[in-house]
Amino acid sequence: MTRKLLFGVFAALFGFFVCACSKDPVADEIKTNYLQLKIDERVKTFSDVEGRWVDGGNFLEIIATDDGKEWFTFTVMSETTRVSAGNYTLDDESGFTILSTYSLVDDNGQLNYAGTRGTLAPEDAFSLRIDKIDNGSAEGSFTGVLVRVQGENTLGMVKITEGQFKTELKPN
């Protein structure tokens, strides 16, 4: 009788811990894939974030969107070496090129802001810190000023602060 009672208690406790510790795939997705930032002091969390390796790892691309109304992307590119953890800016001498964009669809159409190496707009800036990166995931932080230009004229700017991301990476 005591063995049956102990077995029953053990089975009940085991079942409780298994249920209590089971993973919620939706909660894991939120913890695994996110991109949050402030755009001109407005906090924005993107609902759909994807990361991928391109060209065997020489290009790292992170794309975030919110139901197709807003997009934020950045790509780190190299012709010779794999993207690794570290600090990257538009005008550093790392040998990596960065392209960062923010696009917004409103009643008047689509507005596109960008920051990249070698533009004519002196206002654009982008600083990226990759804290962790491997074949399957990346995480880090970023800040910047992205510009909307027409020729040599700057038509508008958005200030990006407190940017954070963590995402799974898929092969090309």
N, C-alpha and C positions, 0 to 999 in steps of 0.2 A: 504494500500500500504506500509506504514511504517513497519507494522508488518511483511509482507511478505519479505521485504527487510532485516529487522533485522534477521528474521528466516533464510534467505538464507545466510547472512554473518556468522551467528552462525554455521550453518551446514557446510559451507566451512571451517571455522576455526577448528571446531571439526574434520572434515575429515583430515585436514592437520596434526593436532596433533596426531591423531591416527596412521596415516601412518608414521609420523616422529618418533614416539615412539615405533613402532613395533619392536619386537626382531628378530634378524637374528640368527637362530639356529646354524649356522656354527661359527659365532663370539662367541656365548655363549659357545660352545664346546671348543674353543680355550682358553677362559678365565677360564673355569671350570676345564679342564684337561690339565695339562702341567707338564713337568719335564725338567729342563734346568740345565746344569752344565758345568764346564770346566774339560776336561780330558787332563792332561799334557799341560795346557794352550790353548787347542783348545776348543772353545765354541761349545756346542752340545745341540740342542733342539730336543727332541724326539717327533715324530709325533703321536704316539699311546701310551696312558698312561691309565692304569687301576688299580684301587685299590679295595681291597676286604677284608672283614672280614672272618676269618677262625676260626673254633672251637668256635663259639659264641662270638667272639670279643677278645679272648685271643691271637690271631695271627692277625697282620695287615700286609698285603702283597701289595706292590706297584711294578708294572711291567711296564717298558717302553721299547718300541722297535722302530726301524726305518726301516721299510720294511724288517724285519728279518735279517738285516746285522749287527746290533748292538743291544744289550740289556743292560739295567741297572735295577737291582732289589734290593729291600731291604725288609726284613721281620723282624718284631719285635714280639717275642714270649714269652709267659708266660704260665706256667702250672696252675696258680692259680687265676690270675686276668686279667681284661680287660686292653688293651692298652689305655693310657690316654695321654693328653698333658704333655710335659716335655722334659727333656734332657736325652739322652741315648748314651752310648758309649760301645765299645766292652768289656771293662774290668771293668765297674763300678759294684757296688754292688746292683743294682736295682732289681735283681731277673728276669730281662728280658734278653733274648738271642737275639742277632742281627746277621743276615746273610746278607751280601751285596755282590752282584756280578756284574761284567761287562764282557760281552762277545762280541767278535768281530770276524766276518767271513772275512777272506782275502783269497788271492790266495793259501796260504799254509794250509788252514784249519781253524779251530776255536780256538781262544785263549780265555781262561777263567781266570779271575782274581777274587779273593774273599777276604773278610775280615770277620772273625767270632771269637767269644770268644774261647780262649784256643788253638789257632793254634801254631805250632812250629815256624812260621815265626815271628820274633820280629818286622818286619817292618809294618805289617798290622795294620790299625787303621780305625775306622769309628765313627763319631760323628753325631748324629741325634737330631734335635730339632723339636718337633711337637708343633706348635703354636696353632693350632685349630684342634679339632677332635670331631666328633659326629657320629651318626649312618649312616649319608649319605655322609660325606665328611671329608677330612683331608688336612692340608697344613703345610708346614714347610721348613726347610733347612737342609743341611748336608755337610760334608767334609770327606775326608779320604784318605787312601793309601791302595789300593787293590793289592794283590800279586798273582803271578802264581808260584806254587811250584811243586816240584817233590820230595816226601819224605821230607827230612830236607833241601833241597836245594831250594833257591829262584831263579827262572828263569827269573822273570821280575816283574815290578811294574808299576802301573798307579796312578798318583796323581789326586784326585778329589777335586776341589775347587768350591766355589760359587754355590753349588747345591741348587736348589729351586724346590718345587713341590706343586701342588694343584690338587686334584682329587676327583671325586665322589667315594664313596665306595659302593660296592655291597655286599650283603650277600653271604656266601659260595656257 
